[in-house]
Amino acid sequence: MGNKLFNTPFELSLHVVMLLEAVDTGITLDRIAAYDFITIYCEDFGFADRSLNGENGFAFSELSARRNLTMTAIKVLVVDGLVIATDDETGILYSVSESGKRMSEDFQSEYATKYKELMRLVVEKYGNYSDVQLFNEVNRQSTKSLRK
């Protein structure tokens, strides 16, 4: 178990950097977690024929755990200077730093390219949603998925 890669803060840190580059504005932890979740399970949200991480009957039960892993990943990214945390009236907003952008641009794998492409579609569709509306959409899809 020492070589675990998936569903770790390391994996989520890669996602966060790519995600924040695609968003290109400060967003909340909750929005980061929701956008990443929607992107990973893009099939359930109508963005692709197949989810990036394959089929998972328990996908919607992962959201809370993924949010916690994302929070851990963001802490490391802020300390490493790849993500900037800004305090404003709505809470803490996270954005990618210049070094984070360069790092994201260096990710050229098929997976990274597909993730970035899907993330742009997710942001385009849900960018005007509030965080509450975004989580309501995730919950709606969760209910729909359970009925299949």
Buried (B, 14 or more C-beta within 10 A) or exposed (E): EEEEEEEEBBBBBBBBBBBBBBBEEBBBBBBBBBBBBBBBBBBBBEBBEEBBBEEEEEBBEBBEEBBEBBBBBBBBBBEEEBBBBEEEEEEEBBBBBEEBBEBBEEBEEEEBEBBBBBBEBBBEBBEEBEBEEBBEBBEEBBEEBEEE
